[in-house]
Amino acid sequence: MKKYMLICLCVLFVSMPLSEAAAESNKPIHWGFAKSKEHKPADAGKEMTTLLKKYDAFYLGNTKKKEIYFTFDNGYENGYTPKILDVLKKHQVPGAFFVTGHFVKDQPQLVKRMAEEGHIIGNHSYHHPDLTKKSAKEIKEELDSVNEAVYKITGKQDNLYLRPPRGVFSERVLKETKRLGYQTVFWSVAFVDWHIHHQKGKQYAYDEMLKQAHPGAIYLLHTVSRDNAEALDEAITALKKQGYSFKSLDDLMLEKVWHLPQL
């Protein structure tokens, strides 16, 4: 309970209104970054980093610590989420699952299992739209609908994290979702894993998970991927041998709380 209250306090702090002289740009931005090389942190560039910081969005954890954050996007179920949950449970690794309305409606038992096993359930919008094409009211409806559906299954209302559908956003979207109390979470490790009819094999997924690893990495993995489900167990084992530990987004938020400036 104390941990949850601290996280809520952090969200309230970072959600305080900003004073702006002009309306924020709604020009669509497609999330992207320079991938890690030689296990150095991925880099989204100075301009993007400044924009994210302005709205307390993030794509990295603490890059001075060999800690990894696993996040998963769940647009629909393709039969592999149970295996992924089994692997996380085996290794006692926390995950954050960003779910759509379709997934919640179609897979209530998996949503319930995620919550019962201590994973974060994040918001990926109800219909997976381009949020830059939605009004403030429509954005709120998209996100509220997911929260309400998850609450009916889990009884929990601590859905604090948002991942914009398709990785498309704008400064206006960042401001609006922050106003609604969300932490927008991007990622620093990803590879082409979502084409279910063009999977490249377990070894490909394993190699990418290891090759792109870096301190403070936030992984984006799609649960529809057979390759991810088959590679995850061995990848976690190998990453542990390299000295990495695995943390939840809640851990990262608590770290941010402790480092807030004194008022």
Order of alpha helices (4+ residues) and beta strands (2+ residues): alpha-beta-alpha-beta-alpha-beta-alpha-alpha-beta-alpha-beta-beta-alpha-beta-alpha-beta-alpha-beta-alpha
